[in-house]
Amino acid sequence: MRTTIDIPKDLVDEAMKITNYGSKTELIKQALREIIQKHKIQALKQYKGKIDLNINLDHLRDRDENTGR
């Protein structure tokens, strides 16, 4: 998708210098990916302490060995 946006040159220059990306497009794509990832992590954090993950791995491993799966 093509779009025109006004981004302060100093921000782009600094980000390009820090990341060593070859193009502004790659820089913007990575920034968007990181924003999305950050929000997904925040969404997952709401479940902290609410999901019971009391899993007995020894039991699961024994079961797999006995069934051949």
RONUMI-897319 format. One record per residue: x, y, z of N, C-alpha, C in turn; residue number from 1. Coordinates in Angstrom, 3 decimals, m for minus. Each point is the difference from the previous one (the first is absolute). Example, Ala and Ser with C-alpha at 12.3 -4.5 7.8 and 13.67 -1.06 7.14 Angstrom:
% residues 2
((13.190 m5.690 7.800) (m0.890 1.190 0.000) (0.900 1.200 0.000) 1)
((m0.350 1.050 m0.720) (0.820 1.190 0.060) (m0.770 1.090 0.730) 2)
***
This chain:
% residues 69
((0.852 m1.161 0.000) (m0.852 1.161 0.000) (0.908 1.238 0.000) 1)
((m0.313 0.920 m0.846) (0.765 1.240 m0.052) (m0.748 1.069 0.764) 2)
((0.769 0.791 0.743) (m0.590 1.114 0.729) (1.044 1.086 0.178) 3)
((m0.456 1.186 0.183) (0.907 1.118 0.251) (m0.201 0.459 1.434) 4)
((1.106 0.066 0.736) (m0.079 0.444 1.386) (1.116 1.003 0.268) 5)
((m0.228 0.846 0.961) (0.987 1.003 0.371) (0.663 m0.438 1.307) 6)
((1.251 m0.452 m0.114) (0.753 m0.465 1.160) (1.186 0.945 0.186) 7)
((0.244 0.447 1.221) (1.148 0.891 0.221) (1.307 m0.638 m0.467) 8)
((0.735 0.750 m0.799) (1.241 m0.506 m0.591) (0.992 m0.457 1.060) 9)
((0.103 0.718 1.102) (0.974 m0.377 1.030) (m0.323 m1.357 0.610) 10)
((m1.297 m0.328 0.140) (m0.374 m1.316 0.530) (0.373 m1.108 m0.972) 11)
((m0.284 0.226 m1.273) (0.332 m1.000 m1.019) (1.510 m0.168 m0.084) 12)
((0.721 1.086 m0.035) (1.466 m0.082 m0.096) (0.603 m0.755 1.181) 13)
((m0.470 0.311 1.201) (0.538 m0.682 1.180) (m0.343 m1.489 m0.021) 14)
((m1.239 m0.318 m0.353) (m0.410 m1.404 m0.064) (0.774 m0.759 m1.072) 15)
((0.221 0.627 m1.130) (0.771 m0.645 m1.075) (1.437 m0.248 0.463) 16)
((0.558 0.941 0.715) (1.375 m0.135 0.488) (0.108 m1.134 1.024) 17)
((m0.966 m0.064 0.903) (0.019 m1.013 1.057) (m0.207 m1.405 m0.559) 18)
((m0.939 m0.137 m0.929) (m0.389 m1.326 m0.489) (0.795 m0.488 m1.187) 19)
((0.622 0.916 m0.727) (0.738 m0.356 m1.221) (m0.895 m0.617 m1.079) 20)
((m1.292 0.309 0.011) (m0.877 m0.463 m1.078) (0.366 0.754 m1.266) 21)
((m0.153 m0.668 m1.133) (0.378 0.591 m1.275) (m1.050 0.925 m0.579) 22)
((m1.220 m0.077 0.514) (m1.050 0.850 m0.563) (m0.959 0.459 1.093) 23)
((m0.650 1.097 m0.285) (m1.000 0.517 0.927) (m1.177 m0.961 0.097) 24)
((m0.303 m0.648 m1.116) (m1.107 m0.964 m0.004) (0.256 m1.118 0.997) 25)
((1.199 m0.573 m0.027) (0.340 m1.071 0.947) (m0.038 0.502 1.433) 26)
((0.451 1.217 0.210) (m0.025 0.605 1.326) (m1.431 0.101 0.521) 27)
((m0.900 0.498 m0.817) (m1.400 0.164 0.398) (m0.666 m1.362 0.211) 28)
((0.276 m0.964 m0.877) (m0.568 m1.345 0.162) (0.413 m0.600 1.339) 29)
((1.280 0.116 0.336) (0.480 m0.566 1.259) (m0.611 0.722 1.190) 30)
((m0.125 1.308 m0.085) (m0.615 0.759 1.091) (m1.443 m0.453 0.211) 31)
((m0.730 m0.209 m1.079) (m1.386 m0.461 0.117) (m0.070 m1.403 0.601) 32)
((0.908 m0.882 m0.436) (0.034 m1.362 0.577) (0.246 0.058 1.507) 33)
((0.920 0.857 0.417) (0.323 0.104 1.422) (m1.164 0.569 0.806) 34)
((m0.719 0.947 m0.563) (m1.176 0.540 0.685) (m1.052 m1.090 0.171) 35)
((m0.236 m0.766 m1.053) (m0.983 m1.082 0.057) (0.412 m1.040 1.021) 36)
((1.276 m0.399 m0.020) (0.498 m0.989 0.953) (m0.149 0.496 1.436) 37)
((0.314 1.246 0.229) (m0.109 0.581 1.339) (m1.442 m0.062 0.506) 38)
((m0.939 0.322 m0.860) (m1.404 m0.029 0.411) (m0.500 m1.432 0.225) 39)
((0.479 m0.951 m0.794) (m0.384 m1.400 0.209) (0.535 m0.514 1.337) 40)
((1.221 0.394 0.335) (0.582 m0.403 1.282) (m0.813 0.587 1.145) 41)
((m0.373 1.268 m0.117) (m0.817 0.632 1.036) (m1.337 m0.715 0.147) 42)
((m0.585 m0.412 m1.111) (m1.282 m0.715 0.051) (0.166 m1.340 0.713) 43)
((1.113 m0.687 m0.219) (0.238 m1.286 0.660) (0.234 0.174 1.495) 44)
((0.601 1.119 0.381) (0.293 0.230 1.415) (m1.256 0.096 0.857) 45)
((m1.135 0.286 m0.596) (m1.232 0.083 0.778) (m0.402 m1.365 0.561) 46)
((0.558 m1.061 m0.565) (m0.333 m1.345 0.465) (0.927 m0.488 1.106) 47)
((1.001 0.795 0.364) (0.955 m0.411 1.027) (m0.743 m0.335 1.297) 48)
((0.242 m1.203 0.477) (m0.618 m0.445 1.237) (m1.422 m0.502 m0.149) 49)
((m0.534 0.028 m1.207) (m1.392 m0.404 m0.212) (m0.122 m1.359 m0.679) 50)
((1.090 m0.508 m0.535) (m0.022 m1.287 m0.689) (0.821 m0.994 0.806) 51)
((m0.592 m1.145 0.303) (0.692 m1.031 0.772) (0.841 m0.837 m0.953) 52)
((1.298 0.114 0.128) (0.913 m0.764 m0.845) (0.718 m1.073 0.819) 53)
((m0.702 m0.563 0.955) (0.567 m1.047 0.833) (0.020 m1.296 m0.810) 54)
((1.066 m0.173 m0.767) (0.123 m1.134 m0.905) (1.092 m0.926 0.528) 55)
((m0.300 m1.269 0.075) (0.979 m0.988 0.432) (0.683 m0.553 m1.251) 56)
((1.166 0.528 m0.307) (0.694 m0.416 m1.210) (0.446 m1.453 0.066) 57)
((0.361 m0.482 1.188) (0.392 m1.400 0.126) (m1.165 m0.908 m0.385) 58)
((m1.177 0.339 0.457) (m1.194 m0.792 m0.341) (m0.237 0.026 m1.514) 59)
((0.122 1.166 m0.604) (m0.211 0.107 m1.445) (1.042 m0.787 m0.767) 60)
((1.231 0.050 0.436) (1.061 m0.734 m0.688) (m0.196 m1.506 0.145) 61)
((m0.386 m0.465 1.182) (m0.266 m1.427 0.200) (m1.138 m0.458 m0.892) 62)
((m1.029 0.812 m0.086) (m1.147 m0.361 m0.825) (0.424 m0.139 m1.452) 63)
((0.828 0.931 m0.480) (0.442 m0.049 m1.381) (0.844 m1.239 m0.270) 64)
((0.855 m0.387 0.956) (0.851 m1.179 m0.179) (m0.849 m1.272 m0.033) 65)
((m1.027 m0.067 0.824) (m0.838 m1.202 0.062) (m0.908 m0.170 m1.219) 66)
((m0.409 1.096 m0.592) (m0.913 m0.091 m1.157) (0.757 m0.022 m1.319) 67)
((1.269 0.351 0.045) (0.772 0.021 m1.235) (m0.213 1.275 m0.792) 68)
((m0.672 0.982 0.603) (m0.212 1.266 m0.716) (0.905 1.064 0.548) 69)
***
